[in-house]
């Protein structure tokens, strides 16, 4: 794809997801929210919205916005203080957006997501419907992770990843990742010989790329997280542009700025992408080799008979990792049993489970329709008939 055509994808995209990092919204002097920077971003996004484009904004900055009111000198490192700052700052951040978008006649709606919202089927459907209705009503959704309740173990990891998954959720035509870094370079940007990489069409274009530029003192991400987010989105057929927030207007116009990642795959079932890339797993199902082969190669559902051990305390419908005997994670899926119930039926066929515990127990452990294969274990052994996962 030529540079011109790659840029055109972003200038004509109708439904867009824009992610902005904390460093692009805060003052370099004290790390607190900078109203002028917020205004500059809103000016650009409101113009796009007024031009007929649908805009979803994934905005960092809640913790940074809470630093000043709490009298902190820098971003806190411990989780309780981060959550306190997010609790104070989220309202301030959304208030800034509400006031400034209102000046252009556009209402905003706040959406705070947790991993649980998008890995459980019922919550996921509700999140999808909420986004769709907001966009139909002309609202600009302002999205952030619900930092006030998320834990280190149950969180998306960073807002770049969150933005990539939101882009897939809302069926976006393009994803823009804005930060304080204007593009990918062949070397550290401080090196005068470093060259901007304008288009990334595949993994080979990333060889020799310098990603040592880390996030700012008020943010959590760096170029590595943006590359990973770009992989997630482009694998789902969504083009991605990475550039500095100061280039936002040019980027949305389709000008030659930043680094553009072209799609590498086709659009996939949305929930499977969330399941694959969300960082949360509620437990682990350890499988024998026969079950691993059936799940990975035959794309079959997992039966209790192929499970050797259950690890964790989870409920029906939560995401679990399927672990091969060599310790690698072969797949991830939504489990069909509570943990204690599954421990009772492991090693049983579906018929045996029904005979011993009743007809309600005659079900697969993880259905193939809510499972995504993550890797092919290298030590897979021949399938034993007794351990083959079924097709029900």
Secondary structure as UniProt FT lines:
FT   HELIX           3..12
FT   STRAND          15..20
FT   HELIX           22..24
FT   TURN            28..30
FT   HELIX           35..50
FT   TURN            51..52
FT   STRAND          54..59
FT   HELIX           62..69
FT   TURN            70..71
FT   HELIX           79..102
FT   TURN            103..105
FT   STRAND          108..113
FT   HELIX           115..119
FT   HELIX           121..136
FT   TURN            137..138
FT   STRAND          140..145
FT   TURN            147..149
FT   HELIX           159..169
FT   TURN            170..171
FT   STRAND          174..179
FT   STRAND          184..185
FT   TURN            189..190
FT   TURN            192..193
FT   STRAND          196..197
FT   STRAND          199..200
FT   HELIX           203..206
FT   TURN            207..208
FT   TURN            217..218
FT   HELIX           223..235
FT   TURN            236..237
FT   STRAND          239..244
FT   HELIX           245..247
FT   HELIX           248..252
FT   TURN            253..254
FT   STRAND          259..261
FT   HELIX           270..277
FT   STRAND          283..287
FT   HELIX           289..297
FT   HELIX           304..306
FT   STRAND          307..312
FT   TURN            316..317
FT   STRAND          319..323
FT   TURN            325..326
FT   STRAND          329..335
FT   HELIX           339..345
FT   TURN            346..347
FT   HELIX           350..357
FT   HELIX           359..361
FT   STRAND          366..373
FT   TURN            378..379
FT   HELIX           385..387
//
